[in-house]
Amino acid sequence: MEINSKPSLWQSCVMVLKRDLRLALRNQSDLVNPLIFFVMVATLFPLGVTPDKEFLSQIATGIIWVAALLATLLSLDAMFRSDYDDGSLEQLLLSPYPLYLLVLAKVTSHWIVSGLLLTLLFPLLAIVLFLPWEGYPAMLASLLLGTPLLSLIGAIGAALTVGLKKGGVLLSLLILPLYIPVLIFGTGAVGAAINGTPYIGHLLWLGVFLVMAITLAPFAIAAALRVSIAG
């Protein structure tokens, strides 16, 4: 009896996810650099402006969100770069499995090693920046909804610029305008929570954007990769 050793679609996606996580743990500089950048931006800001508790508590939300946005942007260029350099990205495109699901697994890996870790670090920075306690739940919820959005949107730009030798600047120009709504609703949710007003509306909008991104972004990423490889 012939045994079919071909992995299922689910197994293939899990293998892609595990492979990227192992590579991230192996290349610790790619893993640690965005986290260090996130911490440095937030902790050096009081030294460069003022250590006044009242002032920092008012701008803590914006500092944390901007630092998270820039730290995510810093790690985007490496999302497909190593696969492009060693030829494994072409093998991914030639795979019999749907490319949009495979790239979704890669984006999930990127979010785990960047967005999720940044979210887990935020209480430390919130204490340093004197973020009011009322804003902690909203900040956690907004980061959990917003950071996957940053990875999904950023992956489109990373896929478009993967074939360019110095695509970092172009990647920033492409992606930063698309990050603005995430930044607005993320900071808006925390600001509303601190002021004692309902913030669920901001989180719902982030949730809507996230569902749309999960639904549409993988197809855009797959198409961008095909264009970049073909070019």
C-alpha positions as CSV (number, residue, x, y, z in Angstrom):
1,M,0.0,0.0,0.0
2,E,1.4,3.4,-1.0
3,I,1.8,5.8,1.9
4,N,1.3,9.5,1.1
5,S,4.0,11.4,2.9
6,K,3.0,14.8,1.6
7,P,2.2,17.1,4.5
8,S,-1.2,18.7,4.7
9,L,-1.8,22.4,4.2
10,W,-2.1,22.9,8.0
11,Q,1.2,21.0,8.6
12,S,3.0,23.1,5.9
13,C,1.8,26.4,7.5
14,V,3.0,25.1,10.9
15,M,6.4,24.1,9.5
16,V,6.8,27.6,7.9
17,L,5.9,29.2,11.3
18,K,8.3,26.9,13.3
19,R,11.1,27.5,10.8
20,D,10.8,31.2,11.0
21,L,10.7,31.1,14.8
22,R,13.8,29.0,14.9
23,L,15.7,31.3,12.5
24,A,14.6,34.3,14.7
25,L,16.0,32.6,17.8
26,R,19.2,31.7,15.9
27,N,19.7,35.2,14.6
28,Q,19.3,36.9,18.0
29,S,20.4,40.3,16.7
30,D,17.3,40.5,14.4
31,L,15.2,39.5,17.4
32,V,16.8,41.8,20.0
33,N,17.4,45.0,18.0
34,P,13.7,46.1,17.7
35,L,13.2,45.4,21.4
36,I,16.3,47.4,22.3
37,F,15.1,50.2,20.0
38,F,11.6,50.2,21.6
39,V,13.1,50.4,25.1
40,M,15.7,53.0,24.2
41,V,13.2,55.4,22.6
42,A,10.8,55.3,25.5
43,T,13.4,55.5,28.2
44,L,15.6,58.1,26.7
45,F,12.7,60.4,25.9
46,P,12.4,61.7,29.5
47,L,16.2,62.5,29.5
48,G,15.9,64.5,26.3
49,V,12.7,66.4,27.2
50,T,11.9,66.5,30.9
51,P,11.5,64.0,33.7
52,D,8.4,65.8,35.0
53,K,5.9,63.2,36.0
54,E,2.9,65.2,35.0
55,F,4.2,66.0,31.5
56,L,5.3,62.4,30.9
57,S,2.0,60.9,32.0
58,Q,0.2,63.1,29.4
59,I,2.4,62.0,26.4
60,A,3.2,58.4,27.6
61,T,0.6,56.9,25.3
62,G,2.0,58.5,22.2
63,I,5.6,57.7,23.1
64,I,4.8,54.0,23.6
65,W,2.8,53.7,20.4
66,V,5.3,55.6,18.2
67,A,8.1,53.5,19.7
68,A,6.2,50.3,18.9
69,L,5.5,51.5,15.4
70,L,9.1,52.4,14.6
71,A,10.4,49.2,16.2
72,T,8.1,47.1,14.1
73,L,9.1,49.1,11.0
74,L,12.8,48.4,11.9
75,S,12.2,44.6,11.7
76,L,10.1,44.5,8.5
77,D,13.0,44.5,6.0
78,A,14.2,41.2,7.3
79,M,10.9,39.5,7.0
80,F,11.5,38.1,3.5
81,R,15.1,39.2,3.0
82,S,16.9,36.0,4.2
83,D,14.5,33.8,2.3
84,Y,15.1,35.8,-0.9
85,D,18.9,35.7,-0.5
86,D,19.1,31.9,0.0
87,G,16.5,31.0,-2.6
88,S,13.9,29.5,-0.3
89,L,11.4,32.3,-1.2
90,E,11.3,31.0,-4.8
91,Q,10.7,27.5,-3.4
92,L,7.8,28.9,-1.4
93,L,6.3,30.5,-4.5
94,L,6.6,27.1,-6.4
95,S,5.0,25.2,-3.5
96,P,1.7,23.5,-4.4
97,Y,0.0,25.1,-1.4
98,P,-1.7,28.5,-1.4
99,L,0.9,31.1,-1.1
100,Y,-1.3,33.5,0.8
101,L,-1.7,31.0,3.7
102,L,2.1,30.4,3.8
103,V,2.9,34.1,3.9
104,L,0.2,34.4,6.7
105,A,2.3,31.9,8.7
106,K,5.4,34.0,8.1
107,V,3.6,37.2,9.2
108,T,2.4,35.4,12.3
109,S,6.0,34.5,13.1
110,H,7.1,38.1,12.6
111,W,4.3,39.3,15.0
112,I,5.3,36.8,17.7
113,V,9.0,37.8,17.7
114,S,8.2,41.5,17.4
115,G,4.7,42.7,18.2
116,L,3.9,40.2,20.9
117,L,7.2,40.8,22.7
118,L,6.7,44.6,22.4
119,T,3.3,44.2,23.9
120,L,4.7,42.2,26.8
121,L,7.3,44.9,27.4
122,F,4.9,47.8,27.6
123,P,4.2,47.7,31.4
124,L,7.9,48.4,32.0
125,L,7.9,51.4,29.8
126,A,4.5,52.5,31.1
127,I,5.9,52.6,34.6
128,V,9.0,54.6,33.5
129,L,6.7,57.1,31.7
130,F,4.1,57.4,34.5
131,L,1.2,56.1,32.4
132,P,-1.9,56.4,34.5
133,W,-3.2,53.0,35.8
134,E,-6.5,53.6,34.1
135,G,-4.8,53.4,30.7
136,Y,-3.2,50.0,31.2
137,P,-6.1,47.7,30.1
138,A,-6.7,49.9,27.0
139,M,-3.0,50.0,26.1
140,L,-2.8,46.2,26.4
141,A,-5.9,45.7,24.3
142,S,-4.9,48.2,21.7
143,L,-1.4,46.8,21.3
144,L,-2.8,43.2,21.0
145,L,-5.1,44.4,18.2
146,G,-2.7,47.0,16.6
147,T,0.6,45.2,16.5
148,P,-0.7,42.3,14.2
149,L,-2.0,45.1,12.0
150,L,1.4,46.7,11.8
151,S,3.0,43.3,10.8
152,L,0.3,42.6,8.2
153,I,0.4,46.0,6.6
154,G,4.2,46.1,6.8
155,A,4.5,42.7,5.1
156,I,3.0,44.1,2.0
157,G,5.7,46.8,1.7
158,A,8.4,44.2,2.7
159,A,7.2,42.0,-0.1
160,L,7.2,44.8,-2.7
161,T,10.8,45.9,-1.8
162,V,12.4,42.5,-1.1
163,G,14.1,42.5,-4.5
164,L,15.7,45.9,-4.0
165,K,19.2,46.1,-2.5
166,K,18.4,49.2,-0.4
167,G,14.7,49.1,0.0
168,G,14.5,50.3,3.6
169,V,13.8,53.9,2.8
170,L,11.2,53.0,0.2
171,L,9.6,50.6,2.6
172,S,9.2,53.3,5.2
173,L,7.7,55.7,2.7
174,L,5.2,53.1,1.5
175,I,4.2,51.9,4.9
176,L,4.2,54.8,7.3
177,P,1.1,56.5,5.8
178,L,-0.9,53.3,6.2
179,Y,0.2,53.1,9.9
180,I,-1.5,56.4,10.7
181,P,-5.0,55.0,11.4
182,V,-3.6,52.3,13.7
183,L,-1.7,55.0,15.6
184,I,-4.8,57.2,15.9
185,F,-7.2,54.6,17.2
186,G,-4.5,52.9,19.4
187,T,-3.6,56.2,21.2
188,G,-7.3,57.3,21.1
189,A,-8.4,54.2,23.0
190,V,-5.8,54.8,25.8
191,G,-6.6,58.5,26.0
192,A,-10.3,57.8,26.3
193,A,-9.6,55.2,29.1
194,I,-7.5,57.7,31.0
195,N,-10.2,60.4,30.7
196,G,-12.8,58.0,32.0
197,T,-14.8,57.9,28.7
198,P,-15.8,54.7,26.8
199,Y,-12.9,53.4,24.6
200,I,-14.5,50.3,23.3
201,G,-15.3,52.1,20.0
202,H,-11.6,52.6,19.3
203,L,-10.9,49.0,19.9
204,L,-13.8,47.9,17.7
205,W,-12.3,49.9,14.9
206,L,-8.9,48.3,15.4
207,G,-10.7,44.9,15.4
208,V,-12.4,45.8,12.1
209,F,-9.1,46.8,10.6
210,L,-7.5,43.6,11.8
211,V,-10.2,41.4,10.4
212,M,-9.9,43.2,7.1
213,A,-6.1,42.9,7.1
214,I,-6.2,39.2,7.9
215,T,-8.7,38.7,5.1
216,L,-7.1,40.8,2.4
217,A,-3.4,41.4,3.3
218,P,-2.2,37.8,2.6
219,F,-3.4,38.0,-1.0
220,A,-1.7,41.4,-1.5
221,I,1.5,40.0,0.1
222,A,1.5,37.0,-2.2
223,A,0.9,39.1,-5.3
224,A,3.7,41.5,-4.3
225,L,6.1,38.6,-3.8
226,R,5.3,37.2,-7.2
227,V,5.9,40.7,-8.8
228,S,9.2,41.1,-6.9
229,I,10.5,37.7,-7.8
230,A,9.4,38.0,-11.4
231,G,11.0,41.4,-11.7
